[in-house]
Amino acid sequence: MLGGIIIVNRNGLRWRDAPKEYGPSKTLYNRWKRCGEKGMFVAMMDGLPTDRRRTQDNNDRCDLSQKRTERHLACG
């Protein structure tokens, strides 16, 4: 169900245009509405990393690969 809700919202689809594999469109809509009213989507989003943390992690990875390359070149 969650996959169907994400596809509809991400692609700007109408509920009735959701892929049939996610179930009836009315059921998707009702679950989306109930979960939203209970604050479940907000709670899920709060658990995701912020852009700052994501950027910091990516920079750390780049720095490590650069250090490995420098060490390899120095030995060669």
Order of alpha helices (4+ residues) and beta strands (2+ residues): alpha-alpha-alpha-alpha
